[in-house]
Amino acid sequence: MNILEGQVAIVTGGGRGIGRAIALALATAGAKVAVAARSTSQLVETVQQIEQSGGHALALSVDVTDPQGVKQMVAQVEQQLGSVDLLLLPYGTAVGIYALYVLLNEQGKGLFLSPSP
């Protein structure tokens, strides 16, 4: 059994670089992964890589500085993949991180933050 089997993760900036690497690693460990960024073109590549390896993934175009967009993103993830267990934010502004933090904590969710360098 994979260590993250049954877990649902959101990764911002999942279309390239460290965000993509994190998304692929989470999927390899068994998590269902929602990859989010402002542009979907690179997200599709990440989702394809995850699905070709037998994982489950979802590409979401979202601006994490928009609280309403963040709420819609979380709702879509929960509807399609299940309740959010992990949140990794290698990319995103402090406003976006705070919006996600507040939303998930209001729902009583567990939360893991990986702040921008």
Stockholm file with secondary structure:
# STOCKHOLM 1.0

chainA/1-117         MNILEGQVAIVTGGGRGIGRAIALALATAGAKVAVAARSTSQLVETVQQIEQSGGHALALSVDVTDPQGVKQMVAQVEQQLGSVDLLLLPYGTAVGIYALYVLLNEQGKGLFLSPSP
#=GR chainA/1-117 SS CCTTTTCEEEEETTTSHHHHHHHHHHHHTTCEEEEEESCSHHHHHHHHHHHHTTCCEEEEECCTTCHHHHHHHHHHHHHHTCSCCEEECSSCCHHHHHHHHHHHHHTTCCCCCCCCC
#=GC SS_cons         CCTTTTCEEEEETTTSHHHHHHHHHHHHTTCEEEEEESCSHHHHHHHHHHHHTTCCEEEEECCTTCHHHHHHHHHHHHHHTCSCCEEECSSCCHHHHHHHHHHHHHTTCCCCCCCCC
//
